[in-house]
């Protein structure tokens, strides 16, 4: 035979459960406050956030394509319309797939973006190499104005290209940064080192990488953003070398012509 519980036990158990419920209700605001404080203490660049707007990177890509269109035919990969046409098509595909904010998790989408940047890099590298060869051989740079315009277009495209590479590879790319996939950054921005000097929701976006690329191309060294990983250091080294070589040769030749 099963024994019946003593009459007072059920009431006591019920009373104890009610006490626990009341304690939990009293502690709930404190627990929520602790969770909110922990969320605020973790900077935006290390937690899941919304994707950055699509238009800044898209505008930069279109500017790079337009600069390539304006280069002399002798410095372009033939047929000269092929790569700019393919690049424009890829830009339209990326915009159609994720038009407003860069948040879509897709390996195919990421590879399409990497291929696009690689194509812009290859076209600009081809133009830069042929310009340098022409300057060394004396077949380029008969007109100072045209030379400066051509060299400036290649240099500006170089700035955009490396900004895209920095933006696409830092902590796995823009989509990976949105989902906080990687903990450690490849580039240390000032707002990361001194978060009290930045808004609560600050995180690096394309404009920050464009500024990094521009300052590295003009100062030929890091300024306020420090590379932390080896690939970041080597990529910045490569950009500085290309920028230095282009600027020195183009300016020297233009000055010689003007004399």
ABEGO torsion letter per residue (X at the ends): XBBBBBAAAAAAAAAAAAAAAAAAAAAAAAAAAAAAAAAAABBAAABBBBBBBAAAAAAAAAAAAAAAAABBAAABBOBAAAAAAAAAAAAAAAAAABAABBABBBAAAAAAAAAAAAAAAAAAAAAAAAAAAAAAAGABGABAAAAAAAAAAAAAAAAAAAAAAAAAABGGEAAAAAAGABABBABBBAAAABAAABBAABBBBAAAAAAAAAAAAAAGBBBABBBABAAAAAAAAAAAAAAAAAAAAAAAAAAAAAX
